[in-house]
Amino acid sequence: MRAASIRSRIPILIIEAIRERIDMKLKLHPSSSCEPSAGRALVATRPISGFLLCWLRTTSMVMGLGWVLTASAFAAAPLPMLLSAPAASNGTVTKAQSRDRSIAREKRVSINFQYLDPRSGNTPKELAVELFDGEVVTVELQRVESRGPQNFTWHGRVKGYGDSHAILSVVDGQMDATIVILDNGQRSGNTYQIHSGSDGTQSLRQVNQEGFPPDHPPGSET
């Protein structure tokens, strides 16, 4: 992320350096100033080189403003969300309320399938996924296995987590997905599942790591 930010500022830094060189030349040659002398016409008080320097200075300022506005526009563009809140939600189910020991918590969601269909030609390279407690991660869609209409599987990773993976399988408008996030620095990880129920409900689950035996780790059933 830091490297990308630096690369995006390189054109602006170059333009600023050019403008500084021009300002230095204008200070060394007052007769080439971009401001007209009192009581004299602008043309009469400035040689041709002065016009060129002033034109370059103004152009560099306009280009710099253009780069700033363009970078701001790209930075402000939000990623499409894979999940959204359903029209009617039962809220978050805690571990104590859930009958399944393998589920730490769960919430009802609405899956935005339109971002996943590889035949649409409009599939984004990245999707934002809101987990729990306002945490949002970015899933990079790297490759797809297309088996037919409404039958495909996306493979990807979670941005910013080297040891992570995401598998999103869709069959006839139903999804079963697993997102595994591992933090090597803290030596911890979490597994999340997105599931379409037979009753039409869609949910996001956080897997209870202690609810699985050692020979059946979370995510192995996907």
C-alpha positions in Angstrom: 0.0 0.0 0.0 2.8 2.4 0.9 4.7 1.7 -2.3 1.6 2.3 -4.4 1.0 5.6 -2.7 4.6 6.7 -3.4 4.3 5.7 -7.1 1.1 7.7 -7.4 2.9 10.9 -6.2 5.9 10.6 -8.5 4.3 12.8 -11.3 3.3 15.4 -8.8 6.9 15.5 -7.3 8.4 15.8 -10.8 6.1 18.8 -11.6 6.9 20.4 -8.3 10.6 20.1 -9.0 10.2 21.7 -12.5 8.2 24.6 -11.0 10.9 25.1 -8.3 13.6 25.3 -11.0 11.6 27.9 -12.9 11.0 30.0 -9.8 14.7 29.9 -9.2 15.5 31.2 -12.7 12.9 33.9 -12.3 14.6 35.1 -9.1 18.0 35.1 -10.8 16.6 37.1 -13.7 14.1 39.7 -12.4 13.5 41.1 -15.9 11.8 37.8 -16.7 9.3 38.1 -13.8 5.8 37.0 -14.5 4.5 40.2 -12.9 4.5 43.4 -15.1 6.4 46.4 -13.9 4.4 49.4 -12.6 3.3 51.7 -15.4 4.6 49.4 -18.2 3.0 47.0 -20.5 3.5 43.3 -19.8 5.1 42.7 -23.2 7.5 45.6 -23.0 9.0 44.5 -19.7 9.6 40.9 -20.4 11.9 39.2 -23.0 10.8 36.1 -25.0 12.6 33.8 -22.5 10.5 35.4 -19.7 7.3 34.5 -21.5 8.5 30.9 -21.9 9.4 30.6 -18.2 6.0 32.0 -17.1 4.2 29.8 -19.6 6.0 26.7 -18.2 5.4 27.7 -14.7 1.6 28.2 -15.3 1.4 24.9 -17.2 3.2 23.0 -14.5 0.8 24.4 -11.9 -2.2 23.4 -14.0 -0.8 19.9 -14.6 -0.1 19.5 -10.8 -3.7 20.4 -10.0 -4.9 17.9 -12.6 -2.8 15.1 -11.1 -4.1 15.9 -7.6 -7.8 15.9 -8.7 -7.3 12.6 -10.7 -5.6 10.9 -7.8 -8.3 12.0 -5.4 -11.0 10.7 -7.7 -9.4 7.3 -7.9 -8.8 7.2 -4.1 -12.4 8.2 -3.4 -13.9 5.4 -5.6 -15.3 2.7 -3.2 -14.9 -0.9 -3.9 -18.1 -2.9 -4.7 -19.4 -4.7 -1.6 -19.9 -8.5 -1.9 -22.4 -8.5 1.0 -25.0 -6.0 2.1 -27.6 -5.9 4.9 -30.8 -7.8 4.0 -34.2 -6.1 4.0 -35.1 -7.9 7.2 -32.4 -9.2 9.5 -32.5 -11.3 12.7 -29.2 -9.7 13.9 -26.0 -11.4 15.0 -26.2 -14.9 16.6 -23.6 -15.3 19.3 -21.9 -18.6 20.1 -24.1 -19.2 23.1 -27.3 -18.8 21.0 -26.1 -21.0 18.1 -26.9 -24.7 18.2 -23.8 -25.4 16.0 -20.6 -25.5 18.1 -18.6 -24.8 15.0 -20.1 -21.4 14.6 -18.7 -18.6 16.8 -21.2 -15.9 15.5 -23.4 -15.5 12.5 -25.4 -12.7 10.8 -27.9 -12.6 8.0 -26.6 -10.9 4.8 -27.6 -10.4 1.2 -25.1 -11.6 -1.4 -24.6 -9.3 -4.4 -24.2 -12.0 -7.1 -24.0 -9.5 -9.9 -20.3 -8.8 -9.1 -19.3 -12.5 -9.5 -20.8 -13.7 -12.8 -17.8 -14.2 -15.1 -20.0 -14.1 -18.2 -21.1 -10.5 -17.4 -17.7 -9.1 -18.4 -18.0 -6.6 -15.5 -16.5 -8.6 -12.7 -14.2 -6.4 -10.6 -10.7 -7.4 -9.6 -11.4 -6.7 -6.0 -14.4 -6.9 -3.7 -14.9 -5.5 -0.2 -16.4 -7.8 2.3 -17.7 -6.5 5.6 -17.2 -9.1 8.4 -18.1 -8.4 12.0 -17.7 -5.3 14.2 -17.3 -3.1 11.2 -14.2 -4.8 9.9 -13.9 -4.7 6.1 -11.4 -6.7 4.1 -10.6 -6.7 0.4 -10.8 -9.9 -1.5 -8.7 -10.1 -4.7 -10.4 -12.3 -7.4 -7.5 -14.0 -9.1 -8.9 -16.8 -11.2 -12.3 -18.5 -12.0 -13.4 -22.0 -12.8 -16.5 -21.7 -15.0 -18.5 -24.9 -15.4 -21.6 -23.4 -17.0 -24.3 -20.7 -16.6 -24.6 -19.9 -12.9 -22.0 -22.5 -12.0 -18.5 -21.3 -11.2 -15.9 -20.9 -8.5 -13.7 -17.9 -7.8 -10.3 -18.4 -6.2 -8.5 -15.4 -4.6 -6.8 -14.0 -1.5 -7.3 -11.4 1.1 -5.4 -8.3 0.4 -2.7 -7.5 3.0 -2.6 -11.0 4.3 0.0 -13.2 2.6 -1.2 -16.5 4.1 -4.8 -16.2 3.2 -7.2 -17.5 0.6 -10.8 -17.1 -0.5 -12.9 -19.7 -2.4 -16.4 -18.5 -3.6 -18.5 -21.2 -5.2 -21.8 -20.4 -6.9 -24.3 -22.9 -8.2 -27.8 -21.9 -9.4 -27.9 -18.7 -7.3 -26.6 -20.5 -4.2 -23.3 -19.7 -2.6 -20.9 -21.6 -0.4 -17.7 -19.6 0.3 -14.8 -19.8 2.7 -12.5 -16.9 3.5 -9.4 -17.7 5.6 -7.3 -14.9 7.1 -4.0 -15.6 8.8 -1.9 -13.0 10.6 1.6 -14.3 10.8 2.7 -11.4 13.0 0.2 -12.2 15.7 0.2 -16.0 14.9 -3.6 -16.0 14.7 -6.2 -16.5 12.2 -9.9 -16.5 11.5 -12.1 -18.5 9.1 -15.4 -17.1 7.7 -18.1 -18.8 5.7 -20.8 -17.3 3.4 -23.7 -19.7 3.1 -27.0 -19.9 1.2 -29.6 -21.9 3.1 -32.2 -24.1 1.6 -34.9 -21.7 3.0 -33.4 -18.9 0.9 -31.6 -17.2 3.8 -28.0 -16.0 3.3 -25.6 -15.7 6.2 -22.0 -14.9 7.1 -20.4 -17.0 9.8 -17.3 -16.8 11.8 -16.0 -20.3 12.5 -15.3 -21.4 16.1 -11.7 -22.7 15.8 -12.2 -24.8 18.9 -15.3 -26.5 17.5 -13.4 -28.7 15.1 -11.3 -31.8 16.0 -7.5 -31.6 15.0 -8.1 -33.9 12.0 -10.9 -31.7 10.6 -9.7 -28.1 10.5 -12.2 -25.3 9.4 -12.4 -24.8 5.7 -11.6 -28.4 4.8 -15.2 -29.2 4.0 -15.4 -26.6 1.2 
